[in-house]
Amino acid sequence: MDHEPHEPHEHLQFREEVYRIQGAAFEVNRVLGTVFLEAAYQESLGLEFKARGIPFQAQPTLKLHYKGTALRTVYVPDFICFQSVLIELKAASGLAAEHRSQIINYLRASGLRVGLLVNFGGAGRAQIERIVH
């Protein structure tokens, strides 16, 4: 698991997109604080993305395959923005290894390389980790 990309061009390629997504997340955190459930943050972030002109899909279904056969099991991340950055939200006291594993699995299933793990539940400002797979 990498928190930073190995290839500099990738960081540059998504820098503006990630910056805009982070700005929207920090605004939601500023308005709502840290006391709500994940669903409230997800709905609010969708509204903030729309207000900021950030293209997104909310809760897209990611199909899994095994040896060419589609499985009934699917993954559902919170957002995919700009058709290139996967967003997974949490409202926990802190981020844990299983949260990072979850977003890596989502990245594998989606074929995307960059994800943001956003935690609204900690003290103070939202915690955002950039995950590259």
Secondary structure, 3 states (H helix, E strand, C coil): CECCCCCHHHHHHHHHHHHHHHHHHHHHHHHHCCCCCHHHHHHHHHHHHHHCCCCEEECCCEEEEECCEEEEEEECCCEEECCCEEEEEECCCCCCHHHHHHHHHHHHHHCCCEEEEEECCCCCCCEEEEEEC
